[in-house]
Amino acid sequence: MVARSADNSEMDKNTRSDVFICFSCVLFDMRRAVLVGVQGIIPHPHDLLAAGLWPAASDYEQRGEKMPDATVKFECARYVITMDLQRRIISNGSVVVQGQRILHVGKSEELSHVQADRVVDASDMVITPGFCNGHMHISYAHATRGIFPDDLGSDYLPNVFKLQAIMTEEEEYYTSLLAITELLKYGTTTFMDPGSTKYIDHCIEAYRQTGCRIITGVHVTDKPNPLGLPVSTTADAIETVEVAIKKFNGQLDGRVSAWAMPFAPSMCSDELLRGCKFLADKYGTGMTLHYNNSQNYIDASVKETGMLPSQYLEKIGVLGENVTLAHMLGQDMSEVQVLARSGSRAVVVPTAAVKGGAGMAYTGLLPEMLAAGMAVGLGTDAGNNSNLLETNRAMYLIAVLYKDARQDPKSIPAETALEMATIRGAEALGLSNEVGSIEVGKKADLVLYDTRSAEWQTLFNPVNNLVYNADGRSVHTVMVDGKIMVEDHEPLFVNEWELIQKVQGIGEDMLARTGLSFQSRWPIV
């Protein structure tokens, strides 16, 4: 991949760095400022302008005009997988970005006349939309990832929340920063953290620094629960949700959305569920719930209400087009019909379900939900149950699980798996008007895969290669909201190794403070 200057001359990476450093020094000297280096962070010109460290466009200001947005052109890509209505895959394609949005998409020869401030040779790249992760607990798991034996089942969860409860603001910030770094490096540009971040005020800096697009909020309960989650009064829980929505929704130039997040129907009263749905409607935002129906929960629902869980949620008015249910295990066809007619959306989490032995391919009716027209996306849950965040692996799992369980190779084809990670995933988050496909006018959230590696060969059908062959390590460049955040496989906003060492220390301190330890089944000598 080769970058070019505005006059189309090639610059190698070292030359570009030298030019940037020299230019930055000139700028900071002009302002008599001292540059206190943050390793790995490369400022965007618009950020420097906002800080008063970029030359003002005085000619535009004198005319009372806005300075034009910078343009980037990714040209001659091997393939551009658009995910538009026609699901076009453009060979030898180009994508032109202006500011935060996509300006042109098409064949390279048709866009050869289009000039840009920066032109990137993408001839060995496959370009996809940025991925949407619809359910990802981002703030705590990375500090202690891998400590839980894989035979604990759900018994590990109280310890998860015990560890989270003792995290400080600083610890949660750094842990979130590492998790988001991993997400971005593997192509996820939009994700929902379903309410597990304790210190959103502190972690908003991680969202700003990484440039990610996030749905956040505060999960609430008003009933005793086996996980040890804090229990509030119903009124206090509703107030907490409203304060979070009013405070965070729309922050960071719209990249942050805030939703109502009652933890799960079994842990919330009817009044709390209705109150959260009311707030989602009032503020034009969404609501998400953990919705994993164990047989015990189904039996209890039938005994107490005479209805299956989704039927009861419909009765009390908490389903709808702005409601996203996560996990989606244990439903029958009558419940699928209830959810579909309500317009409710879903996120399935194959990475966590398979590792936890949940029987997803048998108790999760994904093909039926899709056939009923539901918007269904993919999630990865958390770094301490699925242990991974990589969308490629989630796509692979969802594409093969139902083929095997139903002995039907036509079930959930690769194209459907990719839809669930992109446009269907965006629909499940209520964001499909802005992200999920590469179309003119949409937000410029793009992923460039470098195909110069064995796992991409041979390359005839890029969707098959992407879902069944490739993994996140071949992600070369990631753009979010028109800003390049990952380039040449490296995050541009942080020194990754220093961050890794920091979070390792945080994890060790947390285990020491809680006294938790889990021995390896094999001796570590």
DRENSELUM-990053 format. One record per residue (C-alpha): x, y, z; residue in one letter; chain; residue number from 0. Coordinates in Angstrom, 1 decimal. Example, Ala and Ser with C-alpha at 12.3 -4.5 7.8 and 13.67 -1.06 7.14 Angstrom:
east;north;up;residuo;cadena;num
12.3;-4.5;7.8;A;A;0
13.7;-1.1;7.1;S;A;1
***
This chain:
east;north;up;residuo;cadena;num
0.0;0.0;0.0;M;A;0
1.5;3.3;-1.1;V;A;1
0.4;6.8;0.0;A;A;2
0.7;9.7;-2.4;R;A;3
0.8;13.4;-1.7;S;A;4
-1.8;15.8;-3.2;A;A;5
0.3;16.1;-6.4;D;A;6
0.1;12.3;-6.7;N;A;7
3.8;11.7;-6.0;S;A;8
4.7;8.6;-4.0;E;A;9
6.0;8.9;-0.5;M;A;10
7.2;5.9;1.5;D;A;11
6.3;5.5;5.1;K;A;12
9.6;6.9;6.5;N;A;13
9.4;9.9;4.2;T;A;14
5.8;10.6;5.3;R;A;15
6.8;10.4;9.0;S;A;16
9.8;12.7;8.5;D;A;17
7.6;15.2;6.7;V;A;18
4.9;15.0;9.4;F;A;19
7.5;15.4;12.2;I;A;20
9.1;18.4;10.5;C;A;21
5.8;20.1;9.7;F;A;22
4.5;19.5;13.2;S;A;23
7.7;21.0;14.7;C;A;24
7.2;24.1;12.5;V;A;25
3.5;24.3;13.6;L;A;26
4.3;24.0;17.3;F;A;27
7.2;26.4;17.0;D;A;28
4.8;28.9;15.3;M;A;29
2.6;28.8;18.3;R;A;30
5.5;28.8;20.8;R;A;31
4.0;25.6;22.2;A;A;32
5.8;22.6;23.7;V;A;33
5.0;19.2;22.1;L;A;34
4.6;16.7;24.9;V;A;35
4.7;13.5;22.9;G;A;36
2.1;10.7;23.4;V;A;37
3.7;7.7;21.8;Q;A;38
1.8;6.4;18.8;G;A;39
-0.7;9.3;18.5;I;A;40
-0.7;11.1;15.2;I;A;41
-3.0;14.2;15.3;P;A;42
-5.5;14.7;12.5;H;A;43
-5.2;18.2;10.9;P;A;44
-8.7;19.0;12.0;H;A;45
-7.7;18.2;15.6;D;A;46
-4.7;20.5;15.3;L;A;47
-6.9;23.2;13.8;L;A;48
-9.3;22.9;16.7;A;A;49
-6.4;23.2;19.1;A;A;50
-5.1;26.3;17.4;G;A;51
-2.0;24.5;16.1;L;A;52
-2.9;24.4;12.4;W;A;53
-2.6;27.4;10.1;P;A;54
-6.0;29.0;9.8;A;A;55
-7.7;29.1;6.4;A;A;56
-7.8;32.9;6.4;S;A;57
-9.0;33.2;2.9;D;A;58
-12.1;31.0;3.7;Y;A;59
-12.7;32.9;6.9;E;A;60
-12.5;36.2;5.2;Q;A;61
-15.2;35.0;2.8;R;A;62
-17.2;33.7;5.7;G;A;63
-17.0;30.1;4.3;E;A;64
-16.2;26.8;6.0;K;A;65
-12.9;25.2;5.2;M;A;66
-13.5;22.3;2.9;P;A;67
-13.2;18.8;4.4;D;A;68
-10.1;16.8;3.6;A;A;69
-10.5;14.0;1.0;T;A;70
-9.0;10.5;0.8;V;A;71
-9.1;8.3;-2.2;K;A;72
-8.6;4.5;-1.9;F;A;73
-8.0;3.5;-5.5;E;A;74
-7.7;0.3;-7.5;C;A;75
-8.8;-2.0;-4.7;A;A;76
-8.8;-5.7;-5.7;R;A;77
-12.4;-5.8;-4.5;Y;A;78
-14.8;-3.4;-2.8;V;A;79
-17.6;-5.4;-1.0;I;A;80
-20.2;-2.7;-0.8;T;A;81
-23.1;-4.4;1.0;M;A;82
-25.4;-2.1;-0.8;D;A;83
-29.0;-3.1;-1.8;L;A;84
-27.6;-4.9;-4.9;Q;A;85
-24.8;-6.4;-2.8;R;A;86
-22.3;-5.3;-5.5;R;A;87
-18.7;-6.5;-5.3;I;A;88
-16.7;-4.0;-7.4;I;A;89
-13.5;-5.4;-8.8;S;A;90
-10.7;-2.8;-9.4;N;A;91
-12.8;-0.4;-7.3;G;A;92
-12.2;3.0;-5.7;S;A;93
-13.7;4.7;-2.7;V;A;94
-13.5;8.4;-2.2;V;A;95
-14.1;9.9;1.3;V;A;96
-14.7;13.6;2.1;Q;A;97
-14.7;14.5;5.7;G;A;98
-16.7;12.0;7.6;Q;A;99
-18.7;10.6;4.6;R;A;100
-18.3;8.6;1.5;I;A;101
-18.3;10.8;-1.6;L;A;102
-17.8;8.3;-4.4;H;A;103
-17.9;4.5;-4.9;V;A;104
-17.2;2.8;-8.2;G;A;105
-14.9;1.3;-10.8;K;A;106
-11.4;2.9;-10.6;S;A;107
-11.5;3.9;-14.3;E;A;108
-14.8;5.7;-13.8;E;A;109
-13.3;7.6;-10.8;L;A;110
-9.8;8.2;-12.3;S;A;111
-10.6;11.9;-12.7;H;A;112
-11.4;12.4;-9.0;V;A;113
-8.6;14.2;-7.2;Q;A;114
-8.0;13.9;-3.4;A;A;115
-5.8;15.3;-0.7;D;A;116
-4.4;11.8;-0.1;R;A;117
-4.5;8.9;-2.5;V;A;118
-3.9;5.4;-1.3;V;A;119
-3.0;2.6;-3.6;D;A;120
-5.3;-0.3;-2.5;A;A;121
-4.5;-2.6;-5.4;S;A;122
-3.8;-5.6;-3.1;D;A;123
-6.7;-4.9;-0.8;M;A;124
-10.3;-6.0;-0.2;V;A;125
-12.3;-3.2;1.2;I;A;126
-15.4;-3.9;3.4;T;A;127
-17.6;-1.8;5.6;P;A;128
-16.5;-1.5;9.2;G;A;129
-17.9;-4.3;11.3;F;A;130
-20.7;-3.9;13.9;C;A;131
-20.4;-5.8;17.1;N;A;132
-23.8;-5.8;18.7;G;A;133
-22.9;-7.1;22.2;H;A;134
-19.5;-6.6;23.7;M;A;135
-18.7;-6.0;27.4;H;A;136
-15.7;-3.7;26.8;I;A;137
-14.6;-2.3;30.1;S;A;138
-13.3;-5.0;32.5;Y;A;139
-12.7;-8.4;30.9;A;A;140
-9.3;-7.7;29.3;H;A;141
-7.6;-7.1;32.6;A;A;142
-8.2;-10.7;33.6;T;A;143
-8.8;-12.5;30.3;R;A;144
-8.0;-16.2;30.3;G;A;145
-8.0;-16.8;34.0;I;A;146
-11.3;-18.8;34.2;F;A;147
-11.1;-22.5;33.5;P;A;148
-13.3;-23.5;30.6;D;A;149
-15.3;-26.1;32.6;D;A;150
-16.9;-23.6;35.1;L;A;151
-20.0;-23.0;33.0;G;A;152
-21.9;-20.0;34.2;S;A;153
-20.5;-20.3;37.7;D;A;154
-17.6;-17.9;36.8;Y;A;155
-20.0;-15.0;36.3;L;A;156
-20.2;-13.8;40.0;P;A;157
-16.4;-13.7;40.0;N;A;158
-16.5;-11.6;36.9;V;A;159
-18.6;-9.0;38.5;F;A;160
-16.7;-9.2;41.8;K;A;161
-13.6;-8.2;39.8;L;A;162
-15.4;-5.5;38.0;Q;A;163
-16.7;-4.0;41.2;A;A;164
-13.2;-3.2;42.5;I;A;165
-12.0;-1.5;39.4;M;A;166
-10.9;2.1;39.6;T;A;167
-11.6;4.8;37.1;E;A;168
-8.1;4.6;35.8;E;A;169
-8.1;0.8;35.6;E;A;170
-11.3;0.8;33.6;E;A;171
-10.1;3.4;31.2;Y;A;172
-6.9;1.5;30.3;Y;A;173
-8.7;-1.8;30.1;T;A;174
-11.4;-0.3;27.8;S;A;175
-8.6;1.3;25.7;L;A;176
-7.0;-2.1;25.2;L;A;177
-10.2;-3.8;24.3;A;A;178
-11.2;-1.1;21.8;I;A;179
-7.7;-1.2;20.3;T;A;180
-8.2;-5.0;19.6;E;A;181
-11.6;-4.4;18.1;L;A;182
-10.3;-1.7;15.8;L;A;183
-7.3;-3.7;14.7;K;A;184
-9.5;-6.5;13.6;Y;A;185
-12.0;-4.3;11.8;G;A;186
-14.8;-3.5;14.2;T;A;187
-15.7;0.2;14.0;T;A;188
-19.1;0.1;15.8;T;A;189
-20.0;-1.8;18.9;F;A;190
-22.5;-1.8;21.8;M;A;191
-21.3;-2.2;25.4;D;A;192
-24.5;-3.3;27.1;P;A;193
-24.2;-1.2;30.2;G;A;194
-21.2;-2.7;32.0;S;A;195
-18.9;0.4;32.0;T;A;196
-19.0;1.9;35.5;K;A;197
-17.2;5.1;34.8;Y;A;198
-18.4;6.3;31.5;I;A;199
-17.2;9.8;32.3;D;A;200
-13.7;8.5;32.5;H;A;201
-13.9;6.1;29.6;C;A;202
-15.3;8.7;27.2;I;A;203
-11.7;9.6;26.7;E;A;204
-10.9;6.1;25.4;A;A;205
-13.8;6.5;23.0;Y;A;206
-12.5;9.9;21.9;R;A;207
-8.9;8.7;21.6;Q;A;208
-9.7;5.5;19.5;T;A;209
-12.3;7.2;17.3;G;A;210
-14.7;4.3;17.7;C;A;211
-18.4;4.4;17.3;R;A;212
-20.1;3.1;20.5;I;A;213
-23.5;2.5;22.0;I;A;214
-23.2;2.7;25.8;T;A;215
-25.3;3.1;28.9;G;A;216
-25.7;1.9;32.4;V;A;217
-27.2;-1.6;33.1;H;A;218
-29.8;-1.6;36.0;V;A;219
-31.7;-4.1;38.0;T;A;220
-34.3;-3.8;40.8;D;A;221
-34.5;-7.5;41.8;K;A;222
-32.1;-9.7;43.6;P;A;223
-30.0;-11.7;41.2;N;A;224
-27.4;-14.5;41.3;P;A;225
-24.7;-12.4;39.6;L;A;226
-24.3;-10.0;42.5;G;A;227
-25.2;-7.0;40.4;L;A;228
-26.2;-3.9;42.3;P;A;229
-29.9;-3.7;43.0;V;A;230
-31.6;-0.3;43.0;S;A;231
-35.1;0.8;43.7;T;A;232
-37.2;1.0;40.6;T;A;233
-37.3;4.8;40.7;A;A;234
-33.6;5.1;41.2;D;A;235
-32.9;2.7;38.4;A;A;236
-35.1;4.6;35.9;I;A;237
-33.5;7.9;37.0;E;A;238
-30.0;6.4;36.5;T;A;239
-30.9;5.4;32.9;V;A;240
-32.4;8.8;32.1;E;A;241
-29.4;10.7;33.4;V;A;242
-27.0;8.5;31.3;A;A;243
-29.1;9.0;28.1;I;A;244
-29.3;12.8;28.6;K;A;245
-25.6;13.1;29.4;K;A;246
-23.9;10.8;26.8;F;A;247
-26.3;10.4;23.8;N;A;248
-24.8;12.3;20.9;G;A;249
-21.4;13.0;22.4;Q;A;250
-18.2;13.0;20.3;L;A;251
-19.8;14.4;17.2;D;A;252
-22.5;11.8;17.3;G;A;253
-20.2;8.8;17.6;R;A;254
-21.6;8.0;21.1;V;A;255
-25.2;6.8;21.5;S;A;256
-26.7;6.1;24.9;A;A;257
-29.4;3.5;25.4;W;A;258
-31.7;2.2;28.1;A;A;259
-30.1;-1.0;29.4;M;A;260
-32.1;-3.1;31.9;P;A;261
-29.9;-6.1;32.5;F;A;262
-32.4;-8.9;31.8;A;A;263
-36.1;-9.5;32.2;P;A;264
-35.6;-11.9;35.1;S;A;265
-33.7;-9.3;37.1;M;A;266
-36.1;-6.4;36.4;C;A;267
-39.6;-5.6;37.5;S;A;268
-42.3;-4.9;34.9;D;A;269
-42.2;-1.3;36.1;E;A;270
-38.5;-1.0;35.4;L;A;271
-38.8;-2.6;32.0;L;A;272
-41.7;-0.3;31.0;R;A;273
-39.8;2.7;32.4;G;A;274
-36.7;1.9;30.3;C;A;275
-38.8;1.4;27.2;K;A;276
-40.5;4.7;27.8;F;A;277
-37.2;6.5;28.0;L;A;278
-35.9;4.9;24.8;A;A;279
-39.1;6.1;23.1;D;A;280
-38.9;9.6;24.7;K;A;281
-35.3;10.3;23.6;Y;A;282
-35.4;8.5;20.3;G;A;283
-32.8;6.0;21.3;T;A;284
-32.8;2.2;21.9;G;A;285
-33.1;-0.4;24.6;M;A;286
-31.1;-3.6;25.0;T;A;287
-31.6;-6.7;27.2;L;A;288
-29.8;-9.9;27.9;H;A;289
-32.3;-12.5;26.6;Y;A;290
-31.1;-16.0;27.2;N;A;291
-34.0;-18.2;28.1;N;A;292
-32.9;-21.2;30.3;S;A;293
-35.5;-23.9;30.8;Q;A;294
-35.8;-22.8;34.4;N;A;295
-36.6;-19.3;33.3;Y;A;296
-39.2;-20.5;30.7;I;A;297
-40.8;-22.7;33.3;D;A;298
-41.0;-19.9;35.9;A;A;299
-42.5;-17.5;33.3;S;A;300
-45.2;-20.0;32.3;V;A;301
-45.9;-20.7;36.0;K;A;302
-46.1;-17.0;37.0;E;A;303
-47.7;-15.4;34.0;T;A;304
-49.2;-18.3;31.9;G;A;305
-47.1;-17.1;29.0;M;A;306
-43.7;-17.7;27.4;L;A;307
-41.2;-14.9;28.1;P;A;308
-41.5;-13.0;24.8;S;A;309
-45.3;-13.2;24.9;Q;A;310
-45.2;-11.6;28.4;Y;A;311
-42.8;-8.9;27.2;L;A;312
-45.2;-8.1;24.4;E;A;313
-48.1;-7.9;26.8;K;A;314
-46.4;-5.4;29.0;I;A;315
-45.3;-3.3;26.1;G;A;316
-41.5;-3.5;26.1;V;A;317
-40.9;-5.0;22.7;L;A;318
-40.6;-2.9;19.5;G;A;319
-38.4;-1.6;16.7;E;A;320
-36.0;0.1;19.1;N;A;321
-35.4;-3.0;21.2;V;A;322
-32.4;-5.2;20.7;T;A;323
-32.3;-8.6;22.5;L;A;324
-28.9;-10.2;23.0;A;A;325
-28.0;-14.0;23.0;H;A;326
-31.4;-15.2;21.9;M;A;327
-31.3;-18.8;23.1;L;A;328
-34.2;-21.0;24.2;G;A;329
-37.0;-19.6;22.1;Q;A;330
-39.5;-21.6;20.2;D;A;331
-41.2;-20.7;16.9;M;A;332
-44.2;-19.0;18.6;S;A;333
-41.7;-16.6;20.3;E;A;334
-39.9;-15.9;17.0;V;A;335
-43.3;-14.9;15.6;Q;A;336
-43.9;-12.6;18.6;V;A;337
-40.5;-10.9;18.2;L;A;338
-40.8;-10.6;14.5;A;A;339
-44.2;-9.0;14.5;R;A;340
-43.1;-6.5;17.2;S;A;341
-40.2;-5.4;15.0;G;A;342
-37.7;-6.3;17.8;S;A;343
-34.1;-6.9;16.8;R;A;344
-31.6;-9.4;17.9;A;A;345
-27.9;-10.1;18.4;V;A;346
-26.5;-13.6;18.6;V;A;347
-23.2;-14.4;20.2;V;A;348
-21.8;-17.6;18.7;P;A;349
-18.3;-17.2;20.2;T;A;350
-19.6;-17.2;23.8;A;A;351
-22.4;-19.7;23.2;A;A;352
-20.1;-22.4;21.7;V;A;353
-17.4;-22.0;24.3;K;A;354
-20.0;-22.1;27.1;G;A;355
-21.7;-25.2;25.7;G;A;356
-25.0;-23.4;25.3;A;A;357
-26.2;-25.6;22.5;G;A;358
-26.8;-22.5;20.3;M;A;359
-27.3;-24.5;17.1;A;A;360
-30.1;-26.4;18.8;Y;A;361
-31.7;-23.9;21.0;T;A;362
-31.2;-20.7;19.0;G;A;363
-33.5;-20.4;16.0;L;A;364
-31.3;-18.1;13.9;L;A;365
-32.5;-19.4;10.4;P;A;366
-36.1;-18.9;11.5;E;A;367
-35.5;-15.4;12.9;M;A;368
-33.9;-14.4;9.6;L;A;369
-36.7;-16.0;7.6;A;A;370
-39.2;-14.1;9.7;A;A;371
-37.5;-10.8;8.6;G;A;372
-35.8;-10.0;11.9;M;A;373
-32.7;-7.8;11.9;A;A;374
-30.0;-10.0;13.5;V;A;375
-26.4;-9.0;14.2;G;A;376
-23.3;-10.6;15.7;L;A;377
-21.6;-10.0;19.0;G;A;378
-18.7;-11.5;20.9;T;A;379
-19.8;-10.8;24.5;D;A;380
-16.7;-10.4;26.6;A;A;381
-13.0;-11.2;26.8;G;A;382
-13.5;-13.6;29.7;N;A;383
-16.1;-15.9;28.3;N;A;384
-15.8;-16.0;24.5;S;A;385
-12.2;-14.7;25.1;N;A;386
-12.1;-13.2;21.6;L;A;387
-13.4;-10.1;19.9;L;A;388
-12.6;-10.9;16.3;E;A;389
-15.5;-10.6;13.9;T;A;390
-13.9;-12.9;11.3;N;A;391
-14.1;-15.8;13.8;R;A;392
-17.7;-14.9;14.8;A;A;393
-18.6;-14.9;11.1;M;A;394
-17.0;-18.3;10.6;Y;A;395
-18.8;-19.8;13.5;L;A;396
-22.2;-18.6;12.6;I;A;397
-21.7;-19.8;9.0;A;A;398
-20.8;-23.3;10.0;V;A;399
-22.8;-24.0;13.2;L;A;400
-26.2;-24.5;11.6;Y;A;401
-24.8;-26.4;8.6;K;A;402
-23.5;-29.0;10.9;D;A;403
-26.4;-29.1;13.5;A;A;404
-29.1;-29.3;10.8;R;A;405
-27.0;-31.3;8.3;Q;A;406
-27.8;-28.7;5.7;D;A;407
-24.9;-27.0;3.9;P;A;408
-27.3;-24.3;2.6;K;A;409
-28.0;-23.0;6.1;S;A;410
-26.5;-19.6;6.9;I;A;411
-24.3;-19.1;3.8;P;A;412
-21.1;-17.0;3.9;A;A;413
-23.0;-14.0;2.5;E;A;414
-25.5;-14.1;5.3;T;A;415
-22.7;-14.2;7.9;A;A;416
-21.1;-11.1;6.4;L;A;417
-24.4;-9.3;6.3;E;A;418
-24.8;-10.0;10.0;M;A;419
-21.4;-8.4;10.6;A;A;420
-22.2;-5.4;8.5;T;A;421
-25.6;-4.2;7.2;I;A;422
-27.8;-6.5;9.3;R;A;423
-25.7;-5.8;12.3;G;A;424
-26.2;-2.1;11.7;A;A;425
-29.9;-2.6;11.4;E;A;426
-29.9;-4.5;14.8;A;A;427
-28.3;-1.4;16.3;L;A;428
-30.6;1.1;14.6;G;A;429
-27.7;2.6;12.6;L;A;430
-28.2;1.2;9.1;S;A;431
-28.9;4.7;7.7;N;A;432
-25.4;5.7;8.6;E;A;433
-23.1;2.6;8.6;V;A;434
-23.0;-1.0;7.5;G;A;435
-22.4;-0.5;3.8;S;A;436
-20.2;1.4;1.5;I;A;437
-22.6;3.8;-0.2;E;A;438
-22.4;7.5;-1.1;V;A;439
-23.5;9.7;1.8;G;A;440
-22.9;7.1;4.5;K;A;441
-20.3;7.4;7.2;K;A;442
-16.8;6.5;6.1;A;A;443
-16.2;3.4;8.3;D;A;444
-14.0;1.2;6.1;L;A;445
-11.7;-1.8;6.6;V;A;446
-8.9;-2.7;4.2;L;A;447
-7.7;-6.3;4.2;Y;A;448
-4.3;-7.0;2.9;D;A;449
-4.6;-10.1;0.6;T;A;450
-0.8;-10.6;0.3;R;A;451
-0.8;-13.6;2.5;S;A;452
-1.4;-17.3;2.2;A;A;453
-4.8;-17.4;3.9;E;A;454
-6.2;-15.2;1.2;W;A;455
-5.2;-17.4;-1.7;Q;A;456
-6.4;-18.2;-4.1;T;A;457
-8.7;-15.2;-4.5;L;A;458
-11.7;-15.7;-6.7;F;A;459
-14.7;-15.2;-4.4;N;A;460
-13.8;-12.6;-1.8;P;A;461
-16.8;-13.3;0.5;V;A;462
-15.8;-16.9;0.8;N;A;463
-12.2;-16.0;1.5;N;A;464
-13.2;-13.4;4.1;L;A;465
-15.6;-15.6;6.0;V;A;466
-13.9;-19.0;5.8;Y;A;467
-10.2;-18.3;5.2;N;A;468
-9.1;-14.9;6.5;A;A;469
-8.7;-13.6;10.0;D;A;470
-8.2;-10.2;11.6;G;A;471
-4.5;-10.3;11.4;R;A;472
-4.8;-9.4;7.7;S;A;473
-6.6;-6.1;8.5;V;A;474
-4.2;-3.4;7.2;H;A;475
-6.1;-0.2;7.5;T;A;476
-9.2;0.9;9.4;V;A;477
-11.1;4.2;8.9;M;A;478
-13.8;5.4;11.3;V;A;479
-15.8;8.5;10.6;D;A;480
-13.4;9.5;7.9;G;A;481
-10.3;9.2;10.1;K;A;482
-7.7;6.5;9.6;I;A;483
-7.2;4.9;13.1;M;A;484
-5.2;1.8;12.1;V;A;485
-2.6;1.7;9.3;E;A;486
-0.1;-0.9;8.3;D;A;487
-1.7;-3.2;10.9;H;A;488
-0.8;-0.7;13.8;E;A;489
-3.1;1.6;15.8;P;A;490
-2.2;5.2;15.3;L;A;491
-3.6;6.4;18.6;F;A;492
-1.6;4.5;21.2;V;A;493
1.6;2.6;21.8;N;A;494
0.1;-0.8;21.9;E;A;495
2.9;-2.6;23.7;W;A;496
3.1;-0.1;26.5;E;A;497
-0.7;-0.3;26.9;L;A;498
-0.5;-4.1;27.0;I;A;499
2.0;-4.0;29.8;Q;A;500
-0.1;-1.5;31.7;K;A;501
-3.2;-3.7;31.6;V;A;502
-1.2;-6.8;32.6;Q;A;503
-0.2;-4.9;35.7;G;A;504
-3.8;-3.9;36.3;I;A;505
-5.0;-7.5;36.1;G;A;506
-2.3;-8.7;38.5;E;A;507
-3.3;-5.9;41.0;D;A;508
-7.0;-6.8;40.7;M;A;509
-6.4;-10.5;41.4;L;A;510
-4.3;-9.6;44.4;A;A;511
-7.0;-7.2;45.8;R;A;512
-9.8;-9.8;45.4;T;A;513
-7.8;-12.8;46.4;G;A;514
-9.2;-14.7;43.3;L;A;515
-7.0;-17.3;41.6;S;A;516
-7.7;-20.2;39.3;F;A;517
-5.0;-22.8;38.9;Q;A;518
-4.0;-24.1;35.5;S;A;519
-4.9;-27.7;35.0;R;A;520
-1.3;-28.3;33.8;W;A;521
1.6;-27.3;36.1;P;A;522
3.3;-24.0;35.4;I;A;523
6.9;-24.5;36.6;V;A;524
***
